[in-house]
Amino acid sequence: MSFNLDNLLRDNIKKLVPYSSARDEFKGEASVLLDANENAFGSPLDHHYNRYPDPLQHQVKEKLAKIKGVPADHIFLGNGSDEAIDILYRAFCKPGVDNVILVPPTYGMYEVSANINDIQIRKVNLTADYQLDLDGIAEALDMHTKMIFICSPNNPTGNSINRKDIETILTHFKGLVVIDEAYINFSKQRSFTQELTEYPNLVILQTLSKAWGLAALRLGMAFANKAIIQVFNKIKPPYNINQATQDLVLKALENVDIVNSWIQQTVAERELLIEELSAIKQIAHITPSDANFILTKLEEPRELYNFLVNQGIIVRDRSKVELCEGCLRITVGTTEDNRKLIEAIKQFYS
């Protein structure tokens, strides 16, 4: 059976008539705007934000389309990737009936959003080397499985998932395959965005929060075929991306060269950090990383975490996460950040 989007959609979403905002009904330039009950006098700020923003963020999408090599009508913009995740559940999963496949250890919001939407979770743990258990996934599937979430490079482990394994799932699973590429900029692997025409069931999540350094602006991206993007736009709130964010993102997207330089620096610092940590005998293992962080298995993880906190250095304690027992997740910082971290770890173990 081939992929059929209509078979996946919830009946209420098929019937849904989306909210039509003032800026949906009128597109163009006008000198007098009296349609949206806005404040005509301006804003009590240096910049006026009294007018509602473009509900579909056309300028930002056109700019992203050129950078990503993806048509603008194949892009959805959300309030972080978390909005896209939530919309996927609400559009395609019937509460109390449908289920999704998660592959722990992985990003926690897939599970949180499933629980919020009352969607059954079927967990198929990654293998010991943090790769997909294809046989386990196949056994977990049934007629009510709507989505499989795969984070690559994976959070919290940092490694990329084998591309051929992902392609196998895309080929054989007739639900949606959601690939979260939040850390793809730091990876040697190429993005799946160029495979959208090959796989109609593919949804790719990316973000401006990592490599682009815009975490505070909360702008996430979903890439998919046009029909899936239309579903996103049908469900999202009318003005989900505010004007200030749109303006600042447009400015940031002019600086691709700066971002590429930061990526190169981050990858170089990551390799230096791995080298320094590998020389500390109490560190048992460092997972190969394609992200801007590393997962380290070490002695006394909780005690070390608390010691670092007292030194004003904050890492992420993942030692209670299944398959990450005894591990801390460390973000790659600046050269000075990393120097302070190494010194503090050496001091703890001395």
C-alpha positions in Angstrom: 0.0 0.0 0.0 1.4 3.4 -1.0 1.5 6.5 1.2 -1.9 8.2 1.5 -2.0 11.4 3.5 -5.8 11.5 3.6 -5.8 8.1 5.3 -3.5 9.4 8.1 -5.4 12.7 8.8 -7.9 12.8 11.6 -11.4 13.2 10.4 -12.0 16.5 12.4 -8.9 18.0 10.7 -10.1 17.0 7.3 -13.4 18.9 8.1 -11.7 21.8 9.9 -12.3 25.3 8.5 -9.3 27.3 9.6 -9.5 30.7 11.2 -9.4 33.5 8.6 -7.5 36.5 10.0 -7.6 40.0 8.7 -4.2 39.6 7.1 -5.4 36.4 5.3 -8.4 38.2 3.8 -6.4 41.3 2.6 -3.0 40.9 0.9 -1.3 43.9 -0.5 -0.4 47.5 0.3 -2.9 50.0 1.7 -2.6 53.5 3.3 -5.5 53.1 5.7 -5.9 49.8 7.6 -9.2 49.7 9.5 -9.9 45.9 9.3 -8.1 44.3 12.3 -9.0 46.5 15.3 -5.3 47.4 15.8 -4.1 50.6 17.6 -3.8 53.1 14.7 -1.5 55.4 16.8 1.5 53.1 16.9 3.5 51.4 19.8 5.1 52.9 22.9 8.5 51.8 21.5 11.1 53.0 19.1 9.8 50.6 16.5 6.1 50.2 15.8 4.6 46.8 16.3 1.0 47.9 16.2 0.2 45.9 13.0 -0.3 42.2 12.9 2.5 40.3 11.2 2.4 38.2 8.0 0.6 35.0 9.2 2.6 32.9 6.8 6.0 34.7 7.1 6.5 34.8 3.3 9.7 37.0 3.4 11.4 34.7 6.0 10.4 31.6 4.0 11.7 33.0 0.8 15.0 33.7 2.3 15.2 30.3 4.0 14.2 28.7 0.7 17.4 30.1 -1.0 19.6 29.0 1.9 18.1 25.5 2.3 17.4 24.7 -1.3 13.8 23.9 -0.5 10.7 25.6 -2.1 9.1 28.1 0.2 5.7 26.3 0.0 7.5 23.2 1.5 8.4 25.1 4.7 6.5 25.6 7.9 7.7 28.0 10.6 6.8 27.4 14.2 7.4 28.8 17.7 10.4 26.5 18.0 10.3 22.9 16.6 8.1 22.0 19.6 5.1 23.7 17.9 5.6 21.5 14.8 5.8 18.4 17.0 2.6 19.3 18.7 0.8 20.0 15.4 1.9 16.6 14.0 0.2 14.9 17.0 -3.0 16.9 16.7 -3.3 16.5 13.0 -2.5 12.8 12.5 -3.0 11.0 15.9 -6.4 10.2 17.3 -6.3 10.4 21.1 -6.7 7.1 22.9 -6.5 5.2 19.6 -3.3 5.9 17.7 0.3 5.4 18.6 3.8 6.6 17.7 7.2 5.0 17.8 10.0 6.6 19.8 13.6 5.4 19.9 15.2 6.3 23.3 17.4 7.8 24.4 16.1 10.8 22.4 14.7 14.3 22.7 12.2 14.4 25.5 9.5 16.6 23.9 8.3 13.8 21.6 7.1 11.9 24.7 5.8 15.0 26.5 3.8 16.1 23.5 2.4 12.6 23.0 1.3 12.5 26.6 -0.3 16.0 26.3 -2.3 14.7 23.3 -3.2 11.3 24.9 -1.3 9.4 22.2 0.2 5.9 23.1 4.0 5.7 23.0 5.8 2.6 21.9 9.4 2.7 22.8 12.0 0.8 20.9 15.4 1.5 22.5 18.4 2.3 20.3 21.1 -0.4 20.2 24.2 -0.3 22.4 26.0 1.8 19.8 22.9 4.2 19.6 21.6 3.0 16.2 18.1 2.0 15.2 16.8 -1.5 16.1 15.0 -2.1 12.8 13.6 -5.5 13.8 12.3 -4.0 17.1 10.6 -1.2 15.2 9.0 -3.6 12.8 7.6 -5.6 15.7 6.2 -2.5 17.4 4.2 -1.3 14.4 0.5 -1.9 14.0 -2.4 -0.4 12.0 -2.7 2.5 14.5 1.0 3.5 14.3 1.0 7.0 12.7 4.5 8.4 13.2 8.1 7.4 13.9 10.4 10.1 15.4 14.1 9.9 14.7 16.6 12.5 16.0 19.7 12.6 13.9 22.3 13.7 15.0 20.7 12.3 18.1 20.1 14.2 21.4 21.4 13.3 23.9 24.0 10.9 22.4 25.3 13.2 19.6 25.8 10.5 17.0 24.2 10.4 13.6 21.7 7.6 12.8 22.7 5.3 10.0 21.3 6.8 6.8 20.5 3.5 5.1 18.4 2.5 8.2 16.4 5.7 8.0 15.9 5.2 4.2 14.7 1.6 5.0 12.0 3.0 7.3 11.0 5.7 4.9 10.5 3.1 2.2 8.6 0.6 4.1 6.6 2.5 6.7 3.4 4.2 5.3 3.0 6.6 8.2 5.0 9.8 8.7 8.7 9.6 9.4 9.8 12.6 11.4 13.5 13.3 11.2 14.7 15.9 13.8 17.8 17.6 12.4 18.3 20.2 15.0 22.1 19.6 15.0 22.6 18.8 11.3 24.8 21.9 10.8 27.5 20.3 12.9 27.3 16.9 11.1 29.3 15.3 8.3 26.0 13.8 7.2 23.9 15.6 4.6 20.4 16.8 5.4 17.4 14.8 4.3 15.8 18.0 2.9 16.9 17.1 -0.6 15.0 13.8 -0.3 11.5 15.4 0.0 10.5 14.6 -3.5 11.6 11.0 -3.0 9.6 10.3 0.2 6.1 11.8 0.5 5.9 10.6 4.1 9.0 12.5 5.2 8.9 15.5 7.7 12.2 17.2 8.7 12.5 19.4 11.7 15.3 22.0 12.0 15.9 25.0 14.2 17.6 28.4 14.3 18.4 27.8 18.0 21.7 25.9 17.6 24.1 26.8 14.8 22.3 30.1 14.1 22.5 31.3 17.7 18.9 32.4 17.8 17.5 30.3 20.7 15.8 33.3 22.4 13.8 34.0 19.2 12.1 30.6 19.1 11.9 29.8 15.4 11.7 26.2 14.3 11.3 24.9 10.8 9.5 21.9 9.4 10.1 20.8 5.8 7.7 18.4 4.0 5.7 18.1 0.9 3.2 20.8 0.1 0.1 18.9 1.2 1.6 18.3 4.7 2.7 21.9 5.0 -0.9 23.0 4.2 -2.0 20.8 7.1 0.4 22.6 9.4 -0.9 26.0 8.3 -4.5 24.9 8.7 -4.0 24.1 12.4 -1.5 26.7 13.6 -2.6 29.8 15.4 -3.2 32.8 13.0 0.0 34.7 14.0 2.3 32.2 15.5 5.5 34.0 14.6 5.6 37.6 15.9 6.9 40.5 13.9 10.0 41.2 16.0 11.1 37.6 15.5 10.5 37.8 11.7 12.4 41.1 11.5 15.4 39.8 13.5 15.5 36.5 11.7 15.6 38.2 8.3 18.6 40.2 9.4 20.3 37.1 10.8 19.8 35.2 7.6 22.0 37.8 5.8 25.0 36.5 7.8 25.5 33.0 6.5 29.3 33.4 6.4 29.4 34.3 10.1 27.3 31.2 11.0 29.5 28.9 8.8 32.5 30.3 10.6 31.0 29.5 14.0 30.1 26.0 12.9 33.8 25.4 11.8 35.0 26.8 15.2 32.5 24.6 17.1 33.5 21.4 15.3 37.2 22.2 15.9 36.6 22.9 19.5 34.6 19.7 19.8 37.5 17.6 18.6 39.9 19.4 20.9 37.5 18.9 23.8 37.2 15.2 23.0 41.0 14.9 22.9 41.4 16.6 26.3 38.7 14.6 28.0 40.1 11.3 26.5 43.3 11.9 28.4 41.4 11.9 31.8 41.5 8.3 33.1 38.2 8.5 35.0 36.4 9.2 31.7 35.5 5.7 30.4 33.9 6.6 27.1 33.0 9.5 24.8 30.4 8.8 22.2 31.4 10.0 18.7 29.6 13.2 18.0 28.1 15.0 15.0 26.5 17.7 17.2 27.7 20.7 19.2 27.9 18.5 22.4 29.4 15.3 23.6 28.1 12.5 25.8 30.7 11.3 28.2 30.5 8.2 30.5 32.6 8.8 33.6 33.1 8.0 37.2 30.9 9.7 39.9 28.8 11.6 37.4 26.4 13.2 39.9 29.2 14.2 42.2 31.1 15.8 39.3 27.9 17.6 38.1 27.4 19.1 41.5 31.1 20.1 41.8 30.9 21.8 38.4 27.7 23.7 39.4 29.6 25.0 42.5 32.3 26.2 40.1 29.7 28.1 38.0 29.9 25.5 35.2 26.6 24.0 34.1 26.5 20.8 32.1 23.6 18.3 31.7 23.3 15.3 33.9 22.0 12.4 31.8 23.2 9.7 34.2 19.6 8.5 35.0 18.5 8.3 31.4 18.2 4.7 30.0 21.3 3.8 27.9 23.1 6.9 29.2 23.8 5.6 32.7 26.8 7.3 34.2 26.9 10.0 31.5 27.1 13.8 31.4 26.2 15.8 28.3 28.6 18.6 27.7 27.9 21.4 25.2 30.9 22.6 23.2 31.7 26.2 24.4 34.3 28.8 23.5 38.0 28.0 23.9 37.9 29.7 27.3 34.7 27.9 28.4 36.2 24.5 27.4 39.5 25.3 29.2 37.7 26.1 32.4 35.7 22.9 32.1 38.7 20.7 31.7 40.6 22.4 34.6 37.6 21.9 36.8 37.2 18.2 35.9 40.9 17.5 36.5 40.6 19.3 39.8 37.6 17.1 40.8 39.4 13.9 40.0 42.8 14.9 41.5 
